[in-house]
Amino acid sequence: MKWGLNIKFIFITIFLIVLISLMFSIILVYQSRKALLYEFAKRGQSLVQNLALNAELPLLLENKDTLKTLAQNLLREQDVQKIRIVNEQNTVLVDISKERMLWWWQQEKTSFPVYLVPQEARAATDDMDLYLDGSRPEPAAGARGQLIGTIEVIFSREGIIETLNRIRWWIFFSATIATIIGSVGALYFSYTLIRPIQRMARATSSIARGNWGERMEVSRDDELGELTDSFNIMASSLLKKKQELETTYRELSQKERMAEIGKFSMMIAHELKNPIGIIKGSVDILSKKDTQAEIKATMVRYIQDEIKRLNRLIDDFLSFAKPQPPQKALSDINAIIQRVTTHFMIPEEAQKKIALHRELGRVPAIAIDDHQIYQALLNLLSNAAQAIARQGAIYFKTDVTDAWVRIQVSDTGAGIPDADKEKVLDPFFTTRATGTGLGLSIVKKIVDNHGGQIHISDFAGGGTTFTILLPL
């Protein structure tokens, strides 16, 4: 579930209201209960103390009728549930109660000892202790006189419980009203504060998707209105900058195309000039009547070689300028490498000794244009052979890594300087006097058209490694 700002704001507001209400409720109930219990205990102590003072003489004389009358008077109090009076031998003199059963948590027991106090000491014995647990500790010797009995009173706590329940109910009712009011307030603030931000987020997303004409209506005079106005200004500025960038890009593209055309034209002129010059010279020699037959044969061979070279140059230019889209079919990369390395021949005039090594792993058949991949691998092989001066080795390796089939072509040649590694794949860049600078560019274009990648790194044997990654 996606939680938006408005939902989060409403839930957080309700949570804070409920949490604060709960905390204040706990504190209020605790303090109310404490105050009610204190008042209840104080009133009970006063009632029992008063009964004890009036019952001192009847208790001494064990006048049960008088004691019962005093107990019945006290029993009329609403909270008094039971009265029990015993003498010093724990003989029950009075035991009366209201005909009603109470649970243990609804009872409060008060036990009060009655002493026979001498007449001269009565003024000093106004402090009477209240023992809620019914214990009757023995007084210090001579402090209170002779113990003549005990009064036990059980009070009903129903009034306190009812009062506390009423307080809890009012707290719950108040918390509910506060939650409702807080929810309404949260909805209002969500609508007035968060909804404009959400509209701005949607407008920003619309601009990001390309709707550059997206604008927001300014309908407020506060900070959100200023923010909306700033957003509209920003959107207009972005549209203006976009138009300026498009204009600049078109101008740069036009200049780059013109520069490429100029460079391409110079390359064609340079590459065609020499073969045509050789052909022209050979034709001039052939046109002479006194030219020897051996020289004529040599000139014809020159013409044929230069025509082959011109055809090769034209094929390279056409492959780079207008590459054919790949005609993909399931093919075996290892079989293509076997074919490339078998057909490749080092020219005899190069006088090089190059060993070809293949370390072909188990790779699945993938959808490729085997003719184009063959051409790319052949270009890499030719490039590697040209990088080796006299003697060396070329290594082919295949394996599978992640979602790619990896092809590595390594040579033990002179290597490529770090400054040139980012340039060798650019068109017309070459470090050889007779190169066109299109071989590796064609390789990159073929790999790109197959959705692959090509990387250049140093080979551990002292040369260069070209790594091609083709998607599985």
Secondary structure, DSSP 8 states (H G I E B T S, - for coil): ----HHHHHHHHHHHHHHHHHHHHHHHHHHHHHHHHHHHHHHHHHHHHHHHHHHTHHHHHHT-HHHHHHHHHHHHTSTTEEEEEEEETT--EEEEEE-S----GGGEEEEEEEEEE--GGGGGG------BTT-------TTTS-EEEEEEEEEEE-HHHHHHHHHHHHHHHHHHHHHHHHHHHHHHHHIIIIIHHHHHHHHHHHHHHTT-TT-------SSHHHHHHHHHHHHHHHHHHHHHHHHHHHHHHHHHHHHHHHHHHHHHHHHHHHHHHHHHHHHHHHHHSTT--HHHHHHHHHHHHHHHHHHHHHHHHHHHHHS------EEE-HHHHHHHHHHH----GGG--EEEEEEEE-----EEE-HHHHHHHHHHHHHHHHHH-SSEEEEEEEEEEETTEEEEEEEE-SS---HHHHTTTTSTT--SSTT--S-HHHHHHHHHHHTT-EEEEEEETTTEEEEEEEEE-
